[in-house]
C-alpha cells in the first residue's frame, strides 16, 4: 500500500475511534461551519448598472474585472441577458463589501512606479482619469496594449 493510502486509512481509523468514544468531534478535529446562500441575488439591467456606477467604472473596465466582454455587460444592462450565477455571486460580494472593492480598484488604478507609468503610453486600465480641462474625474478608461 502507498504512503498516502496508509495515511487515509489511519485518518479513517482515528475518526472511527472518536465516533466510537462518543467524544465531541471538535475535541479532536478542526470543525468549521459556513453559511452560504443557496443562490446569489437576481440582477436586472438597472441593478448591474447600479453596481458599476457605485464604483464609477466604465463598461470596459467593469467587463475586464468580471472577465466578460463589454458586449456581455451591455447585454446585462439592457436586459437582453441575465448575469450567470458566478457573476451574480461576485456582484453580491461587491455590494456587500464596498470598502474592500473600492480599495482594490484604487490599488489597481494606481501605477506601481509613477515615473514608469507616465513614460509608458499603453496603460492597460485606469479606473479614473480627469476630463480634459475640467479637473473633474470621469469613469474608467480601458486601453488595449500591443501585446493583445
N, C-alpha and C positions, 0 to 999 in steps of 0.2 A: 504494500500500500504506500502511496506517496505521502510526503510530509503534510501537504495540505489536507489530504484525506484523514490522516491521524488527528490533525487539529480540529477538523469538523466533528469527528466522532467524539473527541474529548469535550468539545464545547456542548454537544448534544447531551452527553452523559452528565455534565455539570448542570445543565438545565433540568434534566430529568431528576437529579438528586435534590435540587432546590424545590422543584414542584412536589416531590415525594415528602420532603421535610415539612411542607406547609408554611415555611417562612415567606415573608413578602419578597417578591422578585427584586424590588428596589434595594433590598439589603445586599444583594449580590451582583446586580446588573445596573447599568445606566438605563433608566427608562425616561423617555421623552414623550410628551403628549402635544400634539399640534391640532389646531382647529383651522381647517382650510375650507373656505366656502366651496360648496359643490360646483357652482357655476359662476363665472365672472359676470359683472353687470352688463346690461344691454346698452349699446351706444348707437344713437341715431346720428344723423349728419350734424345737427347742431351741438350735440354732446361732444363729438370728436373735435369739431371746430373750437368748442369751449376749452378743451384741454390744450389744444395747440395755441390758442390765444392766451391762455393763462401763462404760458412760458414765452410768449412773444416770438414764436418760431414761424418761419416761412414753411410752406408745404414741403419744399425741397429738404430743408433741414429736419423737419419732423419725420418725413419719409425715410431719410437716411438713418435717423436714430432708431426707428422702428424696423429697419431692414426691409422696407417695402418700396415700391415705386411711387413716384409722385402721382401717377395715374390712379394708383390704389387709394391714396389719401384723398384725391379729388372725388373718386367714386364713393368713398365713405361719406365725405362731407356733403355730397349732392344727393345722398340717399339711394344711389344706384346699387350699392353693395353694403354689406354689414362687415365690420371687422371680425376676423377669426377669433376663436376663444383665447388663443395665446396673446393676440394683440389686445383684446379686451382686458385680459388679466394685467398686462403691463399698463394699460390706461388706468385701471383701478389703482395700481400702485402709484402712478404719477399723481392721481387725485388725492390719495391717502397720505402721501409723503412729499408735499410740495417743497419743503425746505431742502430735503435731500436732493431732489432732482434739480432744483434751481442752483444749488451748489455744484452739482455735477456738470450742468450745462455751462455754468460760468467757468469752471475749470477747463472744459473742452474748448471754449471760445478764446481763452487767454493763451497767447503764444507762449511756448516754453522759453524761448530766448527772444526778447523783443527786437534785438538788432538783427538776428537772422530772419525773423518774420517780416520785418519791414523790407529786407532785401529780396525776399522770396516773392515772386509775382503770382504764384499759383497756390494760395492757401486753399486747402480743401473745403473748409467750412468755417463760417463765422456766425455766431448767434446774434450779434448786434453790430451795427455799423451806423455811423452818423449819416443822415441825409445831407447831401452836399449843400453847404451854405447855411443850414438851419441850426446845426449843433444838436439837433434832436435825434434820439436813437430811432432806428427803424427795425423791422423784423429781419430775421436772419437772411443771409445770402449764401447760396451754395455755388461753388465753382468746381469744375472738374479739372483734374490735373492731366498732363500729357500722358501719364502712365496708364490712364484708364482706357 
